[in-house]
Amino acid sequence: MQCKKAQEVLLTRYLDKEMGSKEQARIEEHLAACPGCREFLETVKVTAVAPFKEATEIRPDDVVWQRIQEKIAANETRLWGWLERLADASVPWLRVARPVFGTAFVAALTLLVVVLARWPLAQTDPVYGYMLEQTMFLSDLGAGNTDLLNGDFAEYDVIFDQMAG
């Protein structure tokens, strides 16, 4: 077990004894072999556990607990009502085999990527479209593509000289 994972377990479940016997055995084994984690555990005990050992339990009035329980029950009822309606509406979808969902997801993702990759930016920004067109034209001219000039080279001799030199 890595120290980072062991220290996370030490902070969250080990000291509260909220773990299974197998996981506890793994932590004990790691602690036996790792002095850094043993020191970490002792530091946690001193700084996070010891100050609360002598703390007294504060218990609010029964009326407060009753109101808290009523609010929790009301929220659960509201939440479960919504979730039940959602579950009832989605039951037919859940009966479809899982490979169908995977295939549909991959197909939708592929379609989205293709559409976004081929989306013409010139439609959304005319300046970008114009600049792109001019850049492509000059790039083709620089590469020697004279087909763009419609066969009239007389006016472009100056441009070719400037591009060459």
Backbone as CSV, one residue per row, in Angstrom:
resi,resn,N_x,N_y,N_z,CA_x,CA_y,CA_z,C_x,C_y,C_z
1,MET,0.845,-1.176,0.000,0.000,0.000,0.000,0.888,1.237,0.000
2,GLN,0.487,2.229,-0.757,1.249,3.461,-0.829,0.955,4.311,0.401
3,CYS,1.943,5.111,0.790,1.812,5.934,1.988,0.653,6.928,1.873
4,LYS,0.471,7.523,0.706,-0.597,8.507,0.542,-1.959,7.879,0.818
5,LYS,-2.192,6.693,0.282,-3.459,5.987,0.500,-3.587,5.577,1.965
6,ALA,-2.513,5.090,2.538,-2.544,4.676,3.948,-2.859,5.870,4.845
7,GLN,-2.260,7.012,4.588,-2.501,8.192,5.409,-3.932,8.689,5.256
8,GLU,-4.478,8.565,4.062,-5.885,8.944,3.860,-6.800,8.051,4.703
9,VAL,-6.520,6.751,4.695,-7.319,5.806,5.486,-7.125,6.073,6.978
10,LEU,-5.895,6.401,7.380,-5.638,6.702,8.792,-6.467,7.900,9.248
11,LEU,-6.586,8.886,8.399,-7.348,10.091,8.751,-8.855,9.859,8.735
12,THR,-9.322,9.035,7.832,-10.768,8.942,7.637,-11.433,7.780,8.345
13,ARG,-10.824,6.588,8.359,-11.535,5.427,8.891,-10.803,4.660,9.979
14,TYR,-9.499,4.716,10.001,-8.735,3.878,10.926,-8.975,4.259,12.384
15,LEU,-8.822,5.526,12.702,-8.983,5.955,14.081,-10.425,5.843,14.569
16,ASP,-11.370,5.903,13.663,-12.783,5.761,14.037,-13.233,4.309,14.033
17,LYS,-12.319,3.416,13.668,-12.601,1.971,13.608,-13.792,1.684,12.698
18,GLU,-13.769,2.278,11.521,-14.844,2.124,10.544,-14.352,1.386,9.306
19,MET,-13.609,0.322,9.485,-13.083,-0.406,8.342,-13.204,-1.898,8.585
20,GLY,-13.174,-2.640,7.498,-13.248,-4.092,7.588,-11.936,-4.683,8.099
21,SER,-12.000,-5.950,8.457,-10.823,-6.599,9.042,-9.679,-6.741,8.031
22,LYS,-10.009,-6.995,6.761,-8.954,-7.130,5.743,-8.225,-5.804,5.543
23,GLU,-9.004,-4.723,5.426,-8.382,-3.416,5.217,-7.580,-3.007,6.449
24,GLN,-8.097,-3.294,7.625,-7.367,-2.963,8.844,-6.058,-3.750,8.918
25,ALA,-6.098,-5.010,8.503,-4.876,-5.817,8.501,-3.851,-5.231,7.538
26,ARG,-4.296,-4.753,6.377,-3.380,-4.136,5.408,-2.757,-2.867,5.987
27,ILE,-3.566,-2.076,6.678,-3.045,-0.851,7.291,-2.050,-1.193,8.384
28,GLU,-2.381,-2.164,9.221,-1.468,-2.577,10.300,-0.141,-3.074,9.726
29,GLU,-0.226,-3.822,8.635,0.982,-4.330,7.976,1.818,-3.172,7.441
30,HIS,1.158,-2.183,6.840,1.866,-1.023,6.317,2.507,-0.226,7.458
31,LEU,1.763,-0.051,8.545,2.306,0.696,9.683,3.529,0.004,10.280
32,ALA,3.512,-1.325,10.291,4.647,-2.069,10.841,5.906,-1.847,10.007
33,ALA,5.735,-1.625,8.707,6.885,-1.489,7.815,7.253,-0.039,7.502
34,CYS,6.408,0.931,7.866,6.637,2.307,7.432,6.731,3.256,8.625
35,PRO,7.934,3.698,8.974,8.070,4.614,10.109,7.435,5.985,9.854
36,GLY,7.401,6.418,8.599,6.799,7.702,8.270,5.301,7.713,8.563
37,CYS,4.625,6.639,8.220,3.187,6.554,8.472,2.896,6.355,9.959
38,ARG,3.770,5.643,10.660,3.591,5.518,12.115,3.691,6.887,12.773
39,GLU,4.672,7.693,12.334,4.832,9.041,12.871,3.611,9.900,12.509
40,PHE,3.116,9.734,11.292,1.918,10.462,10.867,0.736,10.110,11.763
41,LEU,0.559,8.815,12.061,-0.538,8.369,12.917,-0.419,8.961,14.315
42,GLU,0.771,8.978,14.859,0.962,9.556,16.204,0.661,11.055,16.195
43,THR,1.060,11.742,15.148,0.778,13.177,15.041,-0.724,13.424,14.974
44,VAL,-1.412,12.602,14.210,-2.868,12.743,14.105,-3.518,12.484,15.459
45,LYS,-3.045,11.466,16.159,-3.619,11.168,17.482,-3.434,12.337,18.439
46,VAL,-2.253,12.951,18.404,-1.964,14.041,19.329,-2.727,15.314,18.952
47,THR,-2.798,15.620,17.666,-3.380,16.904,17.262,-4.872,16.848,16.971
48,ALA,-5.373,15.701,16.517,-6.768,15.650,16.097,-7.670,14.826,17.007
49,VAL,-7.109,13.884,17.743,-7.937,13.012,18.568,-7.876,13.410,20.046
50,ALA,-6.677,13.606,20.563,-6.503,13.875,21.996,-7.284,15.097,22.487
51,PRO,-7.320,16.202,21.767,-8.062,17.356,22.287,-9.553,17.087,22.500
52,PHE,-10.101,16.115,21.816,-11.537,15.848,21.921,-11.868,14.702,22.880
53,LYS,-10.877,14.047,23.415,-11.112,12.929,24.341,-11.850,13.401,25.591
54,GLU,-11.515,14.579,26.077,-12.112,15.059,27.310,-13.269,16.023,27.063
55,ALA,-13.641,16.197,25.829,-14.755,17.089,25.511,-16.065,16.431,25.935
56,THR,-16.966,17.233,26.428,-18.257,16.704,26.837,-19.214,16.757,25.650
57,GLU,-20.184,15.883,25.680,-21.157,15.839,24.601,-22.201,16.918,24.820
58,ILE,-22.435,17.692,23.809,-23.455,18.736,23.871,-24.678,18.198,23.146
59,ARG,-25.762,18.163,23.857,-26.986,17.610,23.281,-28.056,18.702,23.259
60,PRO,-28.545,19.052,22.063,-29.592,20.069,21.990,-30.928,19.528,22.517
61,ASP,-31.860,20.439,22.736,-33.188,20.050,23.216,-33.847,19.088,22.242
62,ASP,-34.797,18.314,22.747,-35.517,17.364,21.903,-36.307,18.064,20.806
63,VAL,-36.751,19.266,21.049,-37.512,20.024,20.048,-36.630,20.310,18.832
64,VAL,-35.382,20.634,19.074,-34.451,20.912,17.976,-34.268,19.656,17.132
65,TRP,-34.041,18.519,17.777,-33.872,17.271,17.041,-35.122,16.928,16.256
66,GLN,-36.288,17.169,16.833,-37.537,16.870,16.155,-37.678,17.723,14.896
67,ARG,-37.348,18.993,14.976,-37.428,19.876,13.803,-36.432,19.462,12.723
68,ILE,-35.234,19.086,13.158,-34.225,18.627,12.201,-34.726,17.373,11.480
69,GLN,-35.269,16.421,12.233,-35.767,15.190,11.629,-36.929,15.464,10.679
70,GLU,-37.812,16.405,11.029,-38.930,16.752,10.156,-38.429,17.350,8.839
71,LYS,-37.422,18.233,8.932,-36.875,18.844,7.708,-36.183,17.798,6.838
72,ILE,-35.455,16.896,7.467,-34.794,15.828,6.700,-35.838,14.966,6.010
73,ALA,-36.887,14.593,6.734,-37.948,13.757,6.152,-38.635,14.483,4.999
74,ALA,-38.894,15.791,5.148,-39.537,16.560,4.082,-38.641,16.619,2.848
75,ASN,-37.347,16.838,3.055,-36.414,16.880,1.922,-36.305,15.527,1.241
76,GLU,-36.263,14.455,2.036,-36.175,13.117,1.452,-37.421,12.802,0.644
77,THR,-38.583,13.181,1.168,-39.830,12.937,0.450,-39.830,13.680,-0.874
78,ARG,-39.435,14.951,-0.831,-39.396,15.745,-2.050,-38.372,15.166,-3.031
79,LEU,-37.203,14.794,-2.539,-36.159,14.234,-3.398,-36.585,12.894,-3.959
80,TRP,-37.102,12.016,-3.117,-37.479,10.693,-3.597,-38.656,10.760,-4.545
81,GLY,-39.561,11.709,-4.348,-40.670,11.861,-5.289,-40.156,12.183,-6.678
82,TRP,-39.209,13.096,-6.760,-38.618,13.482,-8.041,-37.843,12.318,-8.642
83,LEU,-37.055,11.627,-7.801,-36.251,10.515,-8.303,-37.132,9.354,-8.756
84,GLU,-38.225,9.116,-8.044,-39.121,8.038,-8.447,-39.756,8.337,-9.802
85,ARG,-40.175,9.582,-10.026,-40.742,9.942,-11.320,-39.702,9.775,-12.429
86,LEU,-38.469,10.188,-12.138,-37.399,10.030,-13.118,-37.126,8.555,-13.389
87,ALA,-37.084,7.745,-12.341,-36.828,6.312,-12.502,-37.947,5.647,-13.293
88,ASP,-39.202,6.006,-12.997,-40.323,5.425,-13.732,-40.264,5.781,-15.210
89,ALA,-39.853,7.019,-15.499,-39.776,7.448,-16.895,-38.613,6.781,-17.624
90,SER,-37.551,6.435,-16.912,-36.360,5.895,-17.570,-36.284,4.377,-17.546
91,VAL,-37.257,3.685,-16.941,-37.210,2.224,-16.883,-37.136,1.590,-18.267
92,PRO,-37.938,2.036,-19.252,-37.805,1.407,-20.578,-36.403,1.552,-21.172
93,TRP,-35.723,2.660,-20.908,-34.370,2.868,-21.431,-33.379,1.941,-20.751
94,LEU,-33.632,1.653,-19.485,-32.688,0.832,-18.729,-32.742,-0.634,-19.136
95,ARG,-33.810,-1.027,-19.805,-33.934,-2.422,-20.222,-33.156,-2.726,-21.493
96,VAL,-32.645,-1.699,-22.153,-31.851,-1.886,-23.364,-30.477,-2.416,-22.942
97,ALA,-29.930,-3.305,-23.720,-28.633,-3.901,-23.386,-27.541,-2.834,-23.316
98,ARG,-26.595,-3.023,-22.418,-25.516,-2.057,-22.221,-24.666,-1.820,-23.473
99,PRO,-24.369,-2.815,-24.269,-23.567,-2.531,-25.480,-24.242,-1.515,-26.403
100,VAL,-25.572,-1.473,-26.388,-26.273,-0.512,-27.231,-25.950,0.905,-26.761
101,PHE,-25.947,1.133,-25.441,-25.605,2.447,-24.913,-24.166,2.821,-25.255
102,GLY,-23.265,1.871,-25.112,-21.867,2.150,-25.432,-21.676,2.502,-26.892
103,THR,-22.311,1.738,-27.771,-22.215,2.002,-29.202,-22.835,3.347,-29.549
104,ALA,-23.996,3.630,-28.961,-24.664,4.905,-29.228,-23.816,6.077,-28.736
105,PHE,-23.191,5.922,-27.574,-22.350,6.985,-27.030,-21.158,7.244,-27.938
106,VAL,-20.485,6.199,-28.369,-19.315,6.355,-29.248,-19.734,6.982,-30.574
107,ALA,-20.869,6.554,-31.121,-21.335,7.118,-32.386,-21.665,8.603,-32.228
108,ALA,-22.345,8.956,-31.130,-22.701,10.364,-30.907,-21.455,11.210,-30.707
109,LEU,-20.493,10.705,-29.962,-19.251,11.438,-29.726,-18.478,11.638,-31.024
110,THR,-18.409,10.596,-31.843,-17.727,10.695,-33.129,-18.413,11.719,-34.027
111,LEU,-19.731,11.673,-34.071,-20.481,12.636,-34.878,-20.234,14.057,-34.394
112,LEU,-20.229,14.259,-33.098,-19.979,15.582,-32.538,-18.590,16.089,-32.924
113,VAL,-17.592,15.241,-32.826,-16.223,15.639,-33.177,-16.133,15.989,-34.655
114,VAL,-16.751,15.182,-35.513,-16.704,15.445,-36.953,-17.401,16.760,-37.274
115,VAL,-18.567,16.982,-36.690,-19.305,18.218,-36.960,-18.518,19.430,-36.492
116,LEU,-17.964,19.363,-35.280,-17.212,20.501,-34.768,-15.918,20.736,-35.550
117,ALA,-15.285,19.666,-36.018,-14.042,19.819,-36.771,-14.294,20.427,-38.147
118,ARG,-15.446,20.171,-38.712,-15.730,20.666,-40.053,-16.587,21.917,-40.045
119,TRP,-16.908,22.435,-38.868,-17.746,23.630,-38.767,-17.025,24.811,-39.382
120,PRO,-17.613,25.459,-40.368,-16.925,26.579,-41.018,-16.924,27.821,-40.124
121,LEU,-15.749,28.213,-39.708,-15.632,29.387,-38.855,-15.949,30.667,-39.605
122,ALA,-15.826,30.629,-40.919,-16.089,31.829,-41.705,-17.549,32.252,-41.596
123,GLN,-18.453,31.314,-41.330,-19.863,31.667,-41.190,-20.108,32.468,-39.920
124,THR,-19.354,32.204,-38.896,-19.577,32.902,-37.638,-18.819,34.216,-37.559
125,ASP,-17.721,34.345,-38.298,-16.925,35.564,-38.239,-16.463,35.911,-39.654
126,PRO,-17.095,36.896,-40.301,-16.731,37.212,-41.688,-15.294,37.709,-41.838
127,VAL,-14.777,38.406,-40.845,-13.392,38.889,-40.923,-12.434,37.705,-40.937
128,TYR,-12.700,36.730,-40.060,-11.855,35.540,-40.029,-11.908,34.819,-41.379
129,GLY,-13.098,34.715,-41.965,-13.241,34.052,-43.265,-12.456,34.763,-44.352
130,TYR,-12.530,36.082,-44.372,-11.799,36.862,-45.374,-10.294,36.682,-45.200
131,MET,-9.827,36.792,-43.957,-8.392,36.651,-43.692,-7.915,35.237,-44.053
132,LEU,-8.736,34.247,-43.750,-8.375,32.881,-44.092,-8.271,32.713,-45.612
133,GLU,-9.221,33.281,-46.333,-9.201,33.198,-47.791,-7.959,33.865,-48.366
134,GLN,-7.627,35.044,-47.877,-6.453,35.759,-48.370,-5.161,35.017,-48.026
135,THR,-5.100,34.475,-46.818,-3.911,33.732,-46.393,-3.710,32.508,-47.269
136,MET,-4.801,31.796,-47.556,-4.693,30.605,-48.393,-4.275,30.994,-49.819
137,PHE,-4.809,32.095,-50.327,-4.457,32.563,-51.671,-2.972,32.881,-51.763
138,LEU,-2.470,33.663,-50.792,-1.054,34.028,-50.815,-0.155,32.821,-50.577
139,SER,-0.618,31.901,-49.760,0.154,30.692,-49.515,0.271,29.860,-50.793
140,ASP,-0.830,29.739,-51.513,-0.794,29.001,-52.781,0.079,29.703,-53.805
141,LEU,0.027,31.036,-53.860,0.891,31.777,-54.782,2.354,31.553,-54.433
142,GLY,2.670,31.598,-53.141,4.052,31.392,-52.710,4.546,29.996,-53.034
143,ALA,3.620,29.022,-53.077,3.998,27.650,-53.401,4.087,27.427,-54.906
144,GLY,3.792,28.488,-55.682,3.930,28.367,-57.123,2.655,27.978,-57.838
145,ASN,1.521,27.995,-57.174,0.249,27.658,-57.804,-0.265,28.872,-58.566
146,THR,0.018,28.909,-59.868,-0.383,30.051,-60.696,-1.745,29.848,-61.324
147,ASP,-2.398,28.717,-61.077,-3.737,28.484,-61.615,-4.732,29.484,-61.036
148,LEU,-4.443,30.047,-59.880,-5.339,31.004,-59.230,-5.379,32.337,-59.966
149,LEU,-4.412,32.582,-60.838,-4.288,33.886,-61.481,-5.044,33.989,-62.792
150,ASN,-5.752,32.962,-63.180,-6.557,32.952,-64.406,-5.723,33.218,-65.653
151,GLY,-4.460,32.880,-65.640,-3.610,32.983,-66.819,-3.071,34.363,-67.117
152,ASP,-3.420,35.399,-66.381,-2.949,36.748,-66.638,-1.795,37.040,-65.685
153,PHE,-0.549,36.854,-66.179,0.618,37.008,-65.328,1.232,38.395,-65.377
154,ALA,0.784,39.220,-66.277,1.420,40.519,-66.473,1.359,41.375,-65.217
155,GLU,0.232,41.380,-64.537,0.091,42.238,-63.361,0.789,41.669,-62.130
156,TYR,1.113,40.403,-62.164,1.630,39.769,-60.966,3.146,39.582,-60.965
157,ASP,3.816,40.042,-62.013,5.265,39.919,-62.046,5.894,40.626,-60.849
158,VAL,5.386,41.762,-60.484,5.926,42.521,-59.358,5.739,41.733,-58.069
159,ILE,4.581,41.135,-57.915,4.305,40.361,-56.695,5.242,39.154,-56.610
160,PHE,5.451,38.462,-57.740,6.347,37.311,-57.729,7.768,37.727,-57.404
161,ASP,8.203,38.866,-57.952,9.550,39.367,-57.653,9.707,39.681,-56.176
162,GLN,8.677,40.299,-55.583,8.733,40.634,-54.159,8.736,39.367,-53.292
163,MET,7.963,38.373,-53.677,7.909,37.143,-52.898,9.223,36.364,-53.007
164,ALA,9.853,36.444,-54.164,11.092,35.717,-54.361,12.276,36.414,-53.674
165,GLY,12.222,37.691,-53.557,13.403,38.382,-53.089,13.132,39.167,-51.890
